[in-house]
Amino acid sequence: MLSHSVSSWARRLSVAPALLSLFAVGCVPYAVHQQTKEELIKAKDANADLIKKYNSAVQQLMALRDKGGGVMPADYERLLKEVEDLRAQAANKVRPGFTPEEIARVGGDSDDGGIALGEALLFTEGSAKLKREASPLLERLVSVLTKDHPSEPFIIEGHTDNKPLRVTAEEFGDNLTLGYARAHAVSSYLMGKGIPESRMIVTTYSFNKPLDRDNVNSPEGRRQNRRVVVRLSTLKL
């Protein structure tokens, strides 16, 4: 629900074939080197600005949700669209995922190259408070993110099933908020272990990205869909 397309930035971050050939045959002319350096700096600044805008928009959206009836519908819809557009840009920057070995080391499942951590591993049903038993799993995630990918940005996605909230409906209101709260709980744990906030995008899909669309109403399908997914990103901060 929060995604965006920055293909021009992606092109800036990629070394063009012509430049590759220059590197292969010998010295790169100073003018080409300087231009490339300036383009990379611009791309870095633009992507860092994307992260800031996204996180700011999400915080504003959640603040508006908390105000309830005092919010003008037009303001809420405008901000929701802004958050969706920013997430679209970020999602389009997702890089090829973690290796099977890295996913196995953490102990989660693969979700299109992301590390999927099932609800049962992290939370009790309907809650966004991390279980004590989640610590060993999250410690292994910290290890992969710090040792194997020490500087790469990543996206933390919250996913839920399609059942309306009951026990925690008063606390979260809906699955969209529950998904975000769970992803945020994981991000808070990672920050507590020294991973900087500037590497993270935290987002929620609610029940809108099920693993198996044909089984969204079955107990097993719902169980699989309740997850937090961590994905590496090509965003350069």
Protein Blocks (a to p, Z undefined) as FASTA:
>chain_A
ZZcddfklmmmmpccfklmmmmmnmccdfklmmmmmmmmmmmmmmmmmmmmmmmmmmmmm
mmmmmnmmmpcfklmmmmmmmmmmmmmmmmmmpccdddfklmmmnopaceehiacddfkl
mmcehiabdcfklmmmmmmmmmmmmmmmmmbccdddddddfbdcfklmmmnopamlmmmm
mmmmmmmmmmmnopafklpccddekjmlcfblklmmgmklmmmmnccdddddfbdZZ
